[in-house]
Amino acid sequence: MQIITAPLAQLDVAIAYGVWKLRQDVFVVEQDCPYHDLDGRDVEPGAVQVVLLAEAAPDSVSDGGTRVLGTARVLDDGDVWRIGRVALAKEARGKGLSDDVMRTALKYVEEAGDDRDVVLDAQSPLTGWYGKHGFVADGDDFLDDGIPHTPMRLVRVHV
């Protein structure tokens, strides 16, 4: 397994395709939420993809040896960083791999060299998991495509 962090323009086309397919499989198909995943934010300056890759099985469709198992998107929202589109393939869940993806996203933010807070909109049942990474609820719950969400914030050291 390997995790890469890169702007969309630096991803191999097959890996980018794998990221979008995984997000579609999880959010649109599995969670039955038709929405515009390709929202234009992936190509913004400062946007990066965190991608968990694994060696593909010989009989699977892949980019010649790798398969996207997990992803997250880190956005520069000006006064804060935003993490979103956190997803893991079904077969990769329950193995701690989502923690690896989140730690990598937070490491990217840390290495950016500023102290802006990090925000995200967690699916409400996952607030405890995000809490393990230092996030706390930061507003009222809301529905997004019929799924309860909780705004969360990781407060970073402000100098």
SELO-320224 format. One line per field, with one value per residue: residue number from 1; residue in one letter; x, y, z of N, C-alpha, C in turn. Coordinates in Angstrom, 2 decimals. Last residue first. Example, Ala and Ser with C-alpha at 12.3 -4.5 7.8 and 13.67 -1.06 7.14 Angstrom:
<nodes>
pos: 2|1
code: s|a
n.c1: 12.85|13.19
n.c2: -2.25|-5.69
n.c3: 7.08|7.80
ca.c1: 13.67|12.30
ca.c2: -1.06|-4.50
ca.c3: 7.14|7.80
c.c1: 12.90|13.20
c.c2: 0.03|-3.30
c.c3: 7.87|7.80
</nodes>
This chain:
<nodes>
pos: 159|158|157|156|155|154|153|152|151|150|149|148|147|146|145|144|143|142|141|140|139|138|137|136|135|134|133|132|131|130|129|128|127|126|125|124|123|122|121|120|119|118|117|116|115|114|113|112|111|110|109|108|107|106|105|104|103|102|101|100|99|98|97|96|95|94|93|92|91|90|89|88|87|86|85|84|83|82|81|80|79|78|77|76|75|74|73|72|71|70|69|68|67|66|65|64|63|62|61|60|59|58|57|56|55|54|53|52|51|50|49|48|47|46|45|44|43|42|41|40|39|38|37|36|35|34|33|32|31|30|29|28|27|26|25|24|23|22|21|20|19|18|17|16|15|14|13|12|11|10|9|8|7|6|5|4|3|2|1
code: v|h|v|r|v|l|r|m|p|t|h|p|i|g|d|d|l|f|d|d|g|d|a|v|f|g|h|k|g|y|w|g|t|l|p|s|q|a|d|l|v|v|d|r|d|d|g|a|e|e|v|y|k|l|a|t|r|m|v|d|d|s|l|g|k|g|r|a|e|k|a|l|a|v|r|g|i|r|w|v|d|g|d|d|l|v|r|a|t|g|l|v|r|t|g|g|d|s|v|s|d|p|a|a|e|a|l|l|v|v|q|v|a|g|p|e|v|d|r|g|d|l|d|h|y|p|c|d|q|e|v|v|f|v|d|q|r|l|k|w|v|g|y|a|i|a|v|d|l|q|a|l|p|a|t|i|i|q|m
n.c1: -0.60|-2.68|-2.88|-6.17|-9.02|-10.97|-14.46|-17.52|-20.99|-22.54|-25.39|-27.69|-28.77|-30.15|-28.24|-27.64|-28.88|-26.98|-26.17|-24.49|-21.01|-18.77|-17.25|-13.74|-10.90|-8.90|-9.23|-11.36|-13.39|-13.92|-15.30|-17.48|-18.81|-20.19|-22.91|-22.86|-20.33|-18.81|-17.27|-14.44|-11.47|-8.68|-7.07|-3.73|-1.03|1.31|2.69|2.09|2.34|-0.31|-1.59|-0.35|-1.27|-3.95|-3.76|-2.62|-4.67|-6.62|-5.39|-5.14|-7.81|-8.56|-7.32|-8.29|-10.00|-12.55|-12.40|-11.78|-14.03|-15.23|-12.95|-13.56|-13.34|-13.94|-14.71|-12.54|-11.24|-9.99|-8.47|-9.39|-9.38|-9.09|-9.45|-7.93|-8.74|-8.23|-9.97|-9.21|-9.52|-8.73|-7.95|-7.14|-4.57|-2.01|-1.45|-2.64|-4.78|-7.35|-9.55|-8.14|-6.56|-4.47|-5.30|-3.10|-1.79|-3.30|-3.38|-5.05|-4.55|-5.61|-5.33|-5.62|-5.79|-4.30|-6.59|-9.04|-9.92|-11.86|-14.02|-15.87|-17.42|-18.24|-20.53|-23.53|-25.49|-27.50|-27.05|-26.71|-24.49|-23.58|-23.64|-22.50|-20.42|-19.06|-18.80|-17.77|-15.30|-14.21|-14.09|-12.27|-9.99|-9.67|-8.98|-6.51|-5.22|-5.18|-3.62|-1.63|-1.68|-1.27|-3.74|-4.55|-1.75|-1.22|-0.04|-0.39|0.38|0.36|0.84
n.c2: 31.60|29.04|25.67|24.71|22.87|21.43|21.11|20.30|19.96|16.95|15.62|13.18|13.05|14.32|15.98|16.92|18.56|19.40|20.52|23.59|23.65|21.94|19.22|18.74|16.67|14.85|12.32|11.43|12.82|11.19|9.23|10.71|11.36|9.61|10.15|12.61|13.19|16.37|18.72|20.48|22.46|23.58|26.79|27.80|28.16|26.91|24.89|22.62|20.54|20.38|19.45|16.93|15.79|15.51|13.53|11.47|10.94|10.01|7.63|6.23|5.89|4.16|1.81|0.15|-1.72|-1.06|-1.22|-2.24|-3.02|-0.50|2.26|5.34|8.91|12.24|14.74|17.04|19.67|22.89|25.50|29.02|31.28|29.66|26.97|24.60|21.17|17.82|14.81|11.33|7.78|4.35|2.65|2.29|0.10|-0.78|-2.00|-0.65|0.58|-1.95|-4.49|-7.69|-9.92|-9.43|-6.77|-4.02|-2.62|0.48|3.82|6.61|9.98|13.19|15.95|19.49|22.88|25.05|26.05|23.54|21.09|20.29|22.00|21.23|19.09|16.19|15.46|16.37|13.48|11.03|8.91|6.24|5.18|3.70|5.81|8.25|7.53|5.18|5.46|8.10|7.71|5.81|7.37|9.35|7.70|6.58|8.86|9.33|7.00|7.43|9.77|10.60|13.89|16.55|17.75|17.50|17.50|14.81|12.23|8.70|5.80|2.27|-1.18
n.c3: 16.30|17.07|16.45|15.32|15.66|13.47|13.35|11.61|11.13|10.42|8.71|7.61|4.29|2.28|1.13|4.26|7.07|10.02|13.34|14.11|15.10|15.42|17.13|16.53|15.75|16.38|15.55|16.93|15.65|13.51|15.02|15.96|13.58|11.98|11.93|10.29|8.07|8.55|6.95|8.27|8.69|10.44|10.91|10.08|10.32|7.82|6.45|5.17|6.91|7.82|5.50|5.32|7.68|7.08|5.10|6.65|8.46|6.64|5.72|8.13|8.80|6.81|7.61|9.55|8.61|7.89|4.27|1.85|0.55|-0.05|-0.18|1.39|1.46|1.77|0.83|2.64|4.51|4.25|6.10|6.18|4.68|1.99|1.62|-0.03|0.51|-0.02|-0.10|-0.07|-0.52|-1.33|-3.32|-6.60|-7.60|-9.99|-12.43|-14.48|-13.34|-13.69|-13.23|-12.23|-12.22|-10.38|-8.11|-7.51|-4.61|-3.71|-2.44|-1.48|-1.92|-1.72|-3.79|-3.27|-4.22|-5.07|-7.53|-8.41|-9.23|-7.44|-7.75|-9.63|-8.95|-9.38|-7.98|-7.70|-6.78|-5.53|-3.23|-2.22|-1.16|-3.42|-5.52|-4.49|-2.63|-3.70|-6.52|-6.68|-5.44|-7.24|-9.57|-8.83|-8.43|-10.98|-12.45|-11.25|-12.15|-14.90|-15.09|-12.30|-11.00|-11.36|-11.38|-8.67|-6.42|-4.07|-2.22|-1.77|-0.08|-0.61|0.00
ca.c1: 0.53|-2.66|-2.21|-4.71|-8.39|-9.73|-13.29|-16.48|-19.78|-22.13|-23.99|-27.30|-27.88|-30.90|-28.76|-27.05|-29.06|-27.78|-26.30|-25.68|-22.24|-18.61|-18.43|-14.87|-12.01|-8.85|-8.21|-10.07|-12.93|-13.20|-14.07|-16.54|-18.19|-18.74|-22.47|-23.01|-21.60|-18.81|-18.67|-15.05|-12.89|-9.15|-7.88|-5.18|-1.74|0.52|3.42|1.85|3.53|0.76|-1.94|-0.23|0.17|-3.57|-4.38|-1.89|-3.38|-6.83|-5.77|-3.94|-6.95|-9.12|-6.78|-7.51|-8.59|-12.36|-12.91|-10.67|-13.11|-15.83|-13.62|-12.77|-14.02|-13.21|-14.69|-13.81|-11.08|-11.20|-8.32|-9.31|-9.11|-8.72|-10.64|-7.54|-8.96|-7.86|-9.62|-9.71|-9.23|-9.20|-8.75|-7.48|-6.01|-2.50|-0.83|-1.44|-3.90|-6.53|-9.29|-8.96|-7.74|-4.16|-5.32|-4.34|-1.51|-2.89|-3.24|-4.54|-4.99|-4.89|-5.98|-4.84|-6.51|-4.23|-5.23|-8.68|-8.94|-10.67|-13.07|-14.91|-17.92|-17.29|-19.21|-22.46|-25.06|-27.04|-27.13|-27.89|-25.30|-23.78|-24.28|-23.66|-21.40|-19.42|-19.26|-19.08|-16.24|-14.44|-14.92|-13.64|-10.51|-9.96|-10.22|-7.58|-5.42|-5.88|-5.02|-1.79|-2.06|-0.07|-2.94|-5.15|-2.82|-0.85|-0.74|0.20|-0.49|1.06|0.00
ca.c2: 32.37|30.36|26.69|24.62|24.14|21.13|21.98|20.04|20.73|17.82|16.02|14.14|12.42|13.45|14.85|17.07|17.47|19.75|19.47|22.74|24.19|23.38|19.79|18.90|17.53|16.18|13.08|10.78|13.28|12.45|8.88|10.09|12.43|9.51|8.95|12.64|12.49|14.92|18.39|19.47|22.20|22.65|25.66|27.88|27.64|27.96|25.91|23.85|20.89|20.76|20.76|17.89|16.03|16.46|14.82|12.02|11.42|11.25|8.67|6.57|6.69|5.51|2.54|1.30|-2.13|-1.86|-0.68|-1.66|-4.08|-1.43|1.14|4.11|7.67|11.14|13.61|16.47|18.28|22.05|24.35|27.67|31.43|31.02|27.83|25.85|22.43|18.94|16.02|12.53|9.13|5.41|2.09|3.30|0.31|-0.16|-2.52|-1.40|1.39|-1.01|-3.35|-6.49|-9.95|-9.60|-8.20|-4.58|-3.43|-0.89|2.88|5.34|8.75|12.17|14.68|18.26|21.63|24.68|26.17|24.84|21.76|19.45|22.28|22.25|20.42|17.00|15.25|16.75|14.86|11.63|10.37|6.63|6.01|3.05|4.50|8.26|8.57|5.34|4.20|7.78|8.67|5.47|6.17|9.73|8.56|5.72|8.14|10.32|7.20|6.25|9.81|9.79|12.49|15.72|17.81|16.68|18.19|15.59|13.50|9.85|6.97|3.53|0.00
ca.c3: 16.82|16.43|17.24|15.30|16.00|14.17|13.22|12.60|10.84|11.52|8.75|8.65|5.27|3.17|0.35|2.93|6.11|8.86|12.33|14.14|14.54|15.28|16.49|17.44|15.33|16.97|14.84|17.21|16.96|13.25|14.30|16.90|14.38|11.97|12.64|11.75|8.21|8.79|7.24|7.42|8.85|9.42|11.35|9.88|11.48|8.47|7.18|4.42|6.13|8.74|6.06|4.22|7.53|8.13|4.79|5.52|8.96|7.37|4.77|7.35|9.68|6.77|6.46|9.97|8.71|9.10|5.54|2.62|0.96|0.92|-0.84|1.36|1.09|2.41|-0.09|2.22|4.09|4.24|5.22|6.76|6.11|2.37|1.62|0.60|-0.19|0.84|-0.84|0.60|-0.98|-0.45|-2.22|-5.61|-7.46|-8.76|-11.23|-14.77|-14.19|-12.93|-14.09|-12.04|-13.09|-11.81|-8.44|-8.03|-5.79|-3.40|-3.55|-0.97|-2.58|-0.94|-3.57|-3.46|-3.96|-3.66|-7.00|-7.84|-10.08|-7.61|-6.67|-9.99|-8.61|-10.14|-7.37|-8.62|-6.60|-6.78|-3.22|-2.99|-0.26|-2.13|-5.63|-5.39|-2.34|-2.30|-5.94|-7.25|-4.87|-5.85|-9.55|-9.16|-7.36|-9.83|-12.78|-11.14|-10.71|-14.38|-15.49|-13.50|-10.89|-11.24|-12.62|-9.72|-7.14|-5.24|-2.08|-2.45|-0.11|-0.65|0.00
c.c1: 0.28|-1.57|-2.17|-4.12|-6.90|-9.04|-12.14|-15.26|-18.77|-20.91|-23.76|-25.79|-27.49|-30.07|-29.45|-27.43|-28.40|-27.91|-27.20|-25.63|-23.35|-19.84|-18.33|-16.03|-13.09|-9.97|-8.18|-8.91|-11.60|-12.66|-13.26|-15.22|-17.20|-18.05|-20.94|-22.62|-21.73|-20.21|-18.76|-16.51|-13.32|-10.62|-8.25|-5.87|-3.26|-0.29|2.61|2.45|3.34|2.00|-0.82|-0.51|0.41|-2.07|-3.95|-2.45|-2.56|-5.52|-5.93|-4.23|-5.69|-8.32|-7.33|-6.97|-7.69|-10.93|-12.63|-11.11|-11.95|-14.82|-14.12|-13.59|-13.04|-13.98|-13.84|-13.60|-12.46|-10.85|-9.61|-8.92|-9.02|-8.37|-10.33|-8.73|-8.45|-7.97|-9.34|-9.26|-9.77|-8.81|-9.33|-8.42|-6.23|-4.00|-1.30|-0.73|-2.59|-5.67|-8.53|-8.59|-8.60|-5.39|-5.11|-4.20|-2.81|-2.60|-2.82|-4.56|-4.27|-5.43|-5.06|-5.71|-5.59|-4.98|-5.25|-7.21|-8.54|-9.56|-11.80|-13.84|-16.98|-17.77|-18.16|-21.12|-23.92|-26.72|-26.62|-28.13|-26.52|-24.70|-24.60|-24.39|-22.66|-20.58|-19.77|-19.64|-17.65|-15.44|-15.22|-14.57|-11.97|-10.51|-10.63|-8.93|-6.52|-6.13|-5.80|-3.28|-2.07|-0.40|-1.70|-4.29|-3.32|-2.03|-0.28|-0.67|0.27|0.02|0.88
c.c2: 33.84|31.20|27.99|25.76|23.92|22.45|21.37|20.89|20.51|18.62|16.96|14.36|13.47|12.76|13.83|15.82|17.85|18.53|19.96|21.69|23.17|23.99|21.31|19.51|17.57|17.13|14.55|11.53|12.67|13.03|10.15|9.74|11.87|10.58|8.81|11.34|12.22|14.36|16.87|19.32|21.08|22.37|24.80|26.62|27.75|27.34|27.05|25.05|22.14|21.24|21.26|19.30|17.04|16.77|15.87|13.38|12.05|11.81|10.01|7.69|7.13|6.44|3.95|2.15|-0.97|-2.30|-1.64|-1.18|-3.56|-2.44|0.15|3.04|6.51|9.86|12.46|15.28|17.74|20.66|23.56|26.68|30.10|31.13|29.25|26.79|23.60|20.22|17.12|13.71|10.15|6.76|3.16|2.67|1.35|0.02|-1.90|-1.86|0.66|-0.22|-2.34|-5.42|-8.70|-9.55|-8.35|-6.07|-4.09|-1.59|1.51|4.34|7.55|10.85|13.81|17.05|20.45|23.41|25.83|24.87|23.15|20.15|21.44|22.51|21.55|18.45|16.10|16.64|15.12|13.11|10.94|8.14|6.59|3.86|3.92|6.92|8.50|6.32|4.39|6.50|8.42|6.41|5.76|8.52|8.89|6.50|7.26|9.67|8.23|6.37|8.60|9.73|11.83|14.23|16.93|16.64|17.29|16.37|14.38|11.08|8.09|4.65|1.23
c.c3: 16.67|17.09|16.46|16.10|16.08|14.41|14.05|12.30|11.97|11.09|9.94|8.65|6.31|4.24|1.25|2.15|4.80|7.97|11.20|13.04|14.60|14.61|16.51|16.66|16.40|16.58|15.29|16.55|17.35|14.56|14.01|16.24|15.39|12.81|12.74|12.47|9.71|8.67|7.32|7.82|7.92|9.70|10.14|10.38|11.33|9.60|7.75|5.15|5.28|7.97|6.97|4.73|6.41|8.07|5.81|5.11|7.83|7.91|5.50|6.37|8.93|7.69|6.34|8.84|9.15|9.33|6.70|4.00|1.80|1.44|0.22|0.66|1.07|2.12|0.46|1.30|3.74|3.75|5.31|5.68|6.84|3.83|2.10|0.49|0.64|0.00|0.17|-0.24|0.00|-0.98|-1.31|-4.58|-6.38|-8.79|-9.94|-13.51|-14.46|-13.90|-13.24|-13.05|-12.95|-12.72|-9.94|-8.27|-6.23|-4.71|-3.04|-2.11|-1.98|-1.46|-2.72|-3.16|-4.19|-3.31|-5.50|-7.44|-9.57|-8.37|-6.78|-8.95|-8.96|-10.07|-8.07|-7.92|-7.57|-6.55|-4.54|-2.95|-0.96|-1.21|-4.26|-5.37|-3.20|-2.13|-4.51|-6.62|-5.41|-5.21|-8.11|-9.13|-7.63|-8.65|-11.60|-11.42|-10.49|-12.87|-14.94|-13.82|-12.26|-11.08|-12.57|-10.98|-8.27|-5.76|-3.23|-2.19|-0.79|-0.65|0.00
</nodes>
